[in-house]
Structure formats: C-alpha cells, structure tokens
Amino acid sequence: MRAVRSPGAAGLAAALALAPLLAAAASPAAADTGALDRIKAAQAINVAYDPNAYPIAFKDADGAPRGYSVDLCRRIIAGVQRALDLDALEVAWIEGNTPKRVAAVANGEADLECGTTTMTLARQRQVDFANVVFVESGGILTKSDSGIRALEDLGGKRLGVVPETTTERRLRPILKERLINAELRPIRNARDGREQLQAGELDAVAGDRLVLIGQVAAGGNAQDFAILDADFSVEPYAFAVPRNDADFRLVVNTALAQIYRTGEVDRIFERWFGESSEPTALLETVYFIYGFAD
C-alpha cells in the first residue's frame, strides 16, 4: 500500500491560504458569463453583419441593415428577447467583411453575426456556428465583352478576391493545379470588386455567386457583366456564435428551427430572391433537416 504523505504544518497553512482563491476560481461567479447573461445584463445585443453583400446582407440607403440573413437574424434576436423575458432588447449593428465579423464574435465584440460566412473547420477554431442558413456556390464576375468564358481564360488576368475567405483558400489551389497564372489582387468586398472591375482595374472578381449577382443588380447595368459558373467551391452559410456557449447556440437554433418549420423562411426567401425564385433542392433539404420540432 502506498503511504499517504502528511503536508506538514507549512503545507497545511499554504493550503488553507489558497483555499479561498481556489473556491473563487471554481465558483460560477468567477467563470466567464455566457452571451445570454451578458445580453440580459445590458439589455442589448451586438450583431455583426455584412453591409455589402446584397441581397444576403447589406446596408440600405437609410443606413439600415437589410437582406435575407438580416431578416433571419432579426427573428433570432426576437427569440433571444423572448427567451430572456425582456420587454425590450436594443440591437447594435457592427459592419464588417467575413474575417472581421468572425473576429468580432471570437473576441466578444459581437454576440452573433449574420452575413455570408461559410462554416469551415478552420473557423471553428475561433467560433462556433449555429445551423446552416443557406448553401451557395462560387462564381466569377467579368465584363461581358472581356472574352473570359471559363477559369482557363483567367491566365495573365487580374482577379479580385477578398483575402482570408473560403473563396481565396479554395481558388488558389485550383488555379495552381490547372496551371492558370491569374494575378490575385485583394479587394475589400464584392462591391469594391465590382467597382474596380467597372473602372478597368480588374479583369474579373471571384466570390459567392449570389452575392456577385446582387452586385450586378445593384449596379443597374446588368448587360455589361457576365457571371461564370466556375463551381470551384460550395459555401454552406451559417451564423457564427461564441465558442463553448451551448445555451446561446440553442436559443439561436431554436429560433431558426421555428422559422424553417413554420414556412416563414419561404416568405423571407421570396422577399429577397423574387417571387419566381425557389430554393434549390439542397437548400430545401437544409430547411427540412434543421426544422426540428421543439
């Protein structure tokens, strides 16, 4: 049998001195509070969104956040308010591209983000994600008279892409594999890319296909542009939430499930993509799978 060592008088005194500190560290009051606690205490929620990703998320002429993702987020915010039994919940909107939005959630500046964030394993080292809200594919935006009809035509061309996005990370190896020596140039967002393309500073812009289509629509001269279905990536959009905060993530997913289950998502989709548009079969499957019963 192994002998039990006595700590001695000095050790016992040290243990007694440390006991209050250890108890404080282990107590709930000393632990970091979750998003729900912070939101309830402040009666406010901080939400990061993309101001330049029409029609998914954008800032309208009056400076208000709007779009498909924003509508989903507004209903999630209502769900948070209901779960916390608050009479009112103030919303602070934080603008930023995808890397900035993810960082805002990771560092506690934002409680939630809504935009065009692709759920990846790499990003899950920084944040957690709620359930999928959209499925998108990659595309290339060019001028209609550019002569660019496929990825292979991008050799020697200036191709704009937002740095540190899934588009950039998935496009680089494909260009290398196919020996396409396109010059990748950084852009701030899809709108910046479209404006540089119009100004002749870029030959093409890579990004999420639907966001690029939205930029063409926003520009008002659709006949001047062409979108290539490059199929270099599939982008499952999801909203980033703080890591290791299961209670908050559950409230967010509960709100999304209600939106999917009741068909409210169909009205939101139609509002932003048109009455003649329908979700793809893959997106319909997403709505079905994540429309959990309570």
PyMOL commands that set and color helices and strands:
alter all, ss='L'
color gray80, all
select helices_A, chain A and resi 8-26+35-42+68-84+98-106+123-125+151-154+166-177+190-198+209-219+222-224+246-262+264-273+281-289
alter helices_A, ss='H'
color red, helices_A
select strands_A, chain A and resi 44-49+52-53+57-59+65-66+90-95+112-114+128-143+158-161+183-186+204-208+225-228+234-241
alter strands_A, ss='S'
color yellow, strands_A
deselect
rebuild
show_as cartoon
